[in-house]
Amino acid sequence: MTVAITRLEHRATELRSLAAQTQDAKAARRMLAIALVLEDWSREDAAEACAMDRQTLRDWVHRYNELGLEGLFDRPRHNGPRPRLSAEQQARVADWVEQGPDLERDGLVRWRCVDLQLRIAQEFAIQLHERTVGKLLRKLSFRRLSVRPQHPQSKPEEQAVFSAASPIL
């Protein structure tokens, strides 16, 4: 038994040419399967010819009947939860990072993700994971910077004399 296609605005030849023009390989395969069904192939044979399961083809036919060609394309995905901080709140966090922590208020000399996590929880009553705070900082174009280590027995005045005496290349 074949699948009933109720949307008949495209013939099988049109679907084949649209499949050839699209950049989405999955959608093209689905268009070809629909074209085979329109040519009175059985659902099992059409699905097998397009490397899909018979039940999967049935599902795509239902989407095609409901939404037309747009139903054959994958829907956009939104992986993960939406950002919890509004743009205004993110701007405030960026200001905090730019200004640096206040020793009296925050009790810190530099920000760490865990410290920002606590400050965000206090100010906005929003719980973020420490890793999420790091991702937020990268999104706000902040990078981890650290000072170049200096040996405890180094002598800056001797280094300055040596640098001054060195030839410039």
C-alpha positions, -999 to +999 in steps of 0.1 A: +000+000+000+013+034-009+013+065+012-014+091+004+001+124-006-025+151-004-004+180-014-001+179-052+014+213-062+046+196-073+049+167-097+075+140-094+097+156-121+096+190-103+106+173-070+135+156-087+148+189-101+143+207-068+163+179-051+191+184-076+192+222-069+192+220-031+224+220-010+207+200+018+214+163+011+189+150+036+161+172+022+171+161-014+168+124-004+134+131+011+122+149-020+133+119-041+114+095-019+083+117-022+088+117-060+089+079-061+057+077-041+041+101-065+052+077-093+032+050-075+061+031-060+052+012-029+062+028+004+086+000+012+104+002-023+105+040-022+120+040+013+145+014+004+156+032-028+162+064-007+180+046+022+153+051+048+129+030+068+093+026+056+080+042+087+104+071+083+091+078+048+056+077+062+065+104+087+081+126+060+051+122+038+029+135+067+053+165+072+052+171+034+014+170+034+012+194+063+040+219+055+050+214+018+086+214+007+097+233+039+085+203+059+113+182+043+141+203+057+154+198+092+141+224+117+167+247+132+180+233+165+186+252+197+208+230+217+210+237+254+191+261+274+186+297+265+210+322+280+196+331+314+212+366+316+196+393+297+217+416+275+216+443+301+228+419+328+256+406+305+266+443+300+268+447+338+290+416+342+312+430+315+315+462+335+324+443+366+352+425+348+365+457+332+366+475+365+380+446+384+370+435+419+369+459+448+390+446+476+367+460+503+334+450+487+344+417+471+374+407+492+393+398+460+422+411+440+413+394+407+382+378+393+378+340+389+348+323+373+337+310+407+339+345+422+318+359+393+294+331+397+288+341+433+285+378+424+259+370+397+239+349+422+240+378+447+231+406+422+207+388+398+195+358+419+205+335+390+225+304+395+250+297+368+275+269+366+312+280+368+318+267+333+288+287+320+304+319+335+336+310+316+316+307+284+299+340+291+333+357+295+345+343+262+312+354+246+319+389+259+354+388+244+374+384+276+404+362+276+424+347+304+455+368+310+482+361+335+514+380+344+547+366+331+564+348+360+595+364+375+622+345+393+624+356+429+662+361+426+661+382+394+676+416+395+656+441+373+684+467+374+710+442+359+684+432+333+680+469+323+718+473+320+720+442+299+691+453+276+706+487+271+740+472+262+725+447+237+726+457+200+692+463+183+687+439+154 
